[in-house]
């Protein structure tokens, strides 16, 4: 069985259960494990695949919750790093009846993953690597880590899956940056998953 590595963000989603209240008036929130590549790793494992996850969380209770959640889904977390100096990334989201949402993003440890913290020999051992980029490419060390890991995988003929995972709330006023970075990732990718919105933006 081919080992599949998913790399990128792992975070806490606090979902407001008070519909049509927005984050201004909302009072009740439900804690959920989040992060697109982490969700993919859990799905792969539940479908019988051999999934690994690489990323960074804070050395706190939220980080431990996320690790345990992945392991309960059968994901190998040996490449998950705990940062002693940063908190786990948090996202607060509320949904309105019309589908619109309020969104506040408190960036933390996930953006601080450096390329040197990854086991490069282990990276080369995977047959498939999946990159889900919603927050990883926003900036900070994680952006450079992402691109270097992709390049290493490409050079070692690892099959690369890429999900741009565009979120307007995160890329406000930076659309050109999103397009440029996505195109850098596309040149390394064997498989690209895009929505109608994303393909129109990128192309």
LUMVOLO-201832 format. One record per residue (C-alpha): x, y, z; residue in three letters; residue number from 1. Coordinates in steps of 0.2 Angstrom, whole numbers, plus 2048, in hexadecimal, padded with zeros to 3 digits. Layout:
N
   east   north    up   rest    nr
      X       Y     Z    ALA   NUM
...
//
This chain:
203
   east   north    up   rest    nr
    800     800   800    UNK     1
    807     811   7FB    UNK     2
    80A     81D   809    UNK     3
    801     82E   807    UNK     4
    808     83E   810    UNK     5
    7FC     84D   812    UNK     6
    805     85D   817    UNK     7
    7FE     86E   81C    UNK     8
    7F3     875   829    UNK     9
    7EB     86D   838    UNK    10
    7E1     879   843    UNK    11
    7D1     87B   84E    UNK    12
    7C1     880   846    UNK    13
    7B5     888   853    UNK    14
    7A4     888   84A    UNK    15
    797     893   850    UNK    16
    787     889   853    UNK    17
    77C     899   854    UNK    18
    776     89B   842    UNK    19
    774     8AC   83B    UNK    20
    77C     8B4   84A    UNK    21
    78E     8B8   843    UNK    22
    79D     8B8   84D    UNK    23
    798     8C8   855    UNK    24
    789     8C1   85E    UNK    25
    78D     8AE   85E    UNK    26
    790     8A6   86F    UNK    27
    790     894   86C    UNK    28
    79E     88B   863    UNK    29
    7A2     879   85F    UNK    30
    7B5     874   85E    UNK    31
    7BA     86A   84F    UNK    32
    7CA     863   847    UNK    33
    7CE     86D   837    UNK    34
    7DA     86F   829    UNK    35
    7D7     869   817    UNK    36
    7E7     85E   816    UNK    37
    7E3     856   827    UNK    38
    7D1     853   821    UNK    39
    7D8     84A   812    UNK    40
    7E4     83F   81D    UNK    41
    7D6     83A   828    UNK    42
    7CB     835   818    UNK    43
    7D9     82B   811    UNK    44
    7DB     821   821    UNK    45
    7C9     81E   823    UNK    46
    7C8     818   811    UNK    47
    7D6     80B   815    UNK    48
    7E5     815   80F    UNK    49
    7F6     817   818    UNK    50
    7F5     82A   81D    UNK    51
    802     835   825    UNK    52
    801     847   82A    UNK    53
    80F     854   82B    UNK    54
    80C     865   833    UNK    55
    80D     870   842    UNK    56
    802     873   851    UNK    57
    805     87C   862    UNK    58
    80B     872   871    UNK    59
    7FA     875   879    UNK    60
    7EA     86C   87D    UNK    61
    7E3     870   86B    UNK    62
    7F2     869   863    UNK    63
    7F1     859   86D    UNK    64
    7DE     858   868    UNK    65
    7E2     859   856    UNK    66
    7F0     84C   857    UNK    67
    7E4     840   860    UNK    68
    7D6     843   853    UNK    69
    7E1     83F   845    UNK    70
    7E8     82F   84E    UNK    71
    7D6     82A   852    UNK    72
    7D3     82B   83F    UNK    73
    7E2     81F   83C    UNK    74
    7EE     82D   836    UNK    75
    801     82C   83A    UNK    76
    806     83C   843    UNK    77
    818     838   844    UNK    78
    81C     847   83A    UNK    79
    811     853   844    UNK    80
    81B     860   84D    UNK    81
    816     869   85D    UNK    82
    81C     87B   85F    UNK    83
    820     880   871    UNK    84
    820     892   86D    UNK    85
    810     894   863    UNK    86
    7FE     890   865    UNK    87
    7F4     885   85A    UNK    88
    7EB     88E   84C    UNK    89
    7D9     892   84F    UNK    90
    7CB     897   843    UNK    91
    7BA     89D   848    UNK    92
    7AC     89B   83C    UNK    93
    799     8A0   83C    UNK    94
    78D     89B   82E    UNK    95
    77E     8A6   829    UNK    96
    76E     89F   822    UNK    97
    772     8A5   811    UNK    98
    783     89B   811    UNK    99
    78E     8AB   815    UNK   100
    79A     8A9   823    UNK   101
    7A4     8B3   82F    UNK   102
    7B6     8AE   831    UNK   103
    7C4     8B2   83D    UNK   104
    7D4     8AA   83B    UNK   105
    7E1     8A9   849    UNK   106
    7F1     8A3   841    UNK   107
    7FD     899   84C    UNK   108
    809     88B   84B    UNK   109
    803     884   83A    UNK   110
    80C     892   831    UNK   111
    81D     88F   83A    UNK   112
    821     87E   833    UNK   113
    833     87F   82B    UNK   114
    83A     873   81E    UNK   115
    848     86E   829    UNK   116
    83C     867   836    UNK   117
    836     85B   829    UNK   118
    83F     84A   828    UNK   119
    845     84B   816    UNK   120
    849     839   814    UNK   121
    838     834   81A    UNK   122
    830     841   80D    UNK   123
    838     838   7FF    UNK   124
    831     827   805    UNK   125
    81F     82C   801    UNK   126
    817     827   7F0    UNK   127
    80A     834   7F1    UNK   128
    80A     845   7FA    UNK   129
    7FB     850   7FB    UNK   130
    7FC     863   7FE    UNK   131
    7ED     86D   803    UNK   132
    7F1     87F   804    UNK   133
    7E4     88A   80C    UNK   134
    7EF     891   819    UNK   135
    800     88A   816    UNK   136
    804     895   807    UNK   137
    7FE     8A5   80F    UNK   138
    810     8A9   816    UNK   139
    81C     8A6   824    UNK   140
    828     897   824    UNK   141
    81A     88B   81E    UNK   142
    819     892   80D    UNK   143
    82C     88F   809    UNK   144
    82A     87E   811    UNK   145
    81B     879   806    UNK   146
    824     87E   7F6    UNK   147
    835     876   7FB    UNK   148
    82B     866   800    UNK   149
    823     866   7EF    UNK   150
    833     868   7E6    UNK   151
    83B     85A   7F0    UNK   152
    82C     84F   7EC    UNK   153
    82D     853   7DA    UNK   154
    83F     850   7D8    UNK   155
    83D     83E   7E0    UNK   156
    82E     83A   7D5    UNK   157
    821     83A   7E3    UNK   158
    80F     83C   7DC    UNK   159
    809     84D   7E1    UNK   160
    7F7     852   7E5    UNK   161
    7F3     864   7E7    UNK   162
    7E4     86D   7EE    UNK   163
    7E5     880   7ED    UNK   164
    7D6     881   7F9    UNK   165
    7D3     894   7F6    UNK   166
    7CA     89D   804    UNK   167
    7C5     8AF   801    UNK   168
    7C5     8B3   813    UNK   169
    7D8     8AF   814    UNK   170
    7DE     8B6   803    UNK   171
    7D5     8C7   804    UNK   172
    7DE     8D4   7FA    UNK   173
    7EB     8C7   7F5    UNK   174
    7E3     8BE   7E6    UNK   175
    7F2     8C1   7DB    UNK   176
    7FD     8B8   7E9    UNK   177
    7F2     8A9   7E9    UNK   178
    7F2     8A7   7D6    UNK   179
    805     8A9   7D5    UNK   180
    808     89C   7E3    UNK   181
    7FC     890   7DD    UNK   182
    804     890   7CC    UNK   183
    815     88C   7D4    UNK   184
    80D     87D   7DC    UNK   185
    804     878   7CC    UNK   186
    814     875   7C3    UNK   187
    819     868   7CF    UNK   188
    808     85F   7D0    UNK   189
    802     84F   7C8    UNK   190
    7F0     851   7CF    UNK   191
    7E7     861   7D3    UNK   192
    7D6     863   7DB    UNK   193
    7CD     874   7D8    UNK   194
    7BC     87B   7D9    UNK   195
    7B4     885   7CB    UNK   196
    7B8     895   7D5    UNK   197
    7CB     890   7D6    UNK   198
    7CD     88B   7C4    UNK   199
    7C6     89B   7BF    UNK   200
    7D1     8A5   7CB    UNK   201
    7E1     89C   7C7    UNK   202
    7DF     89C   7B4    UNK   203
//
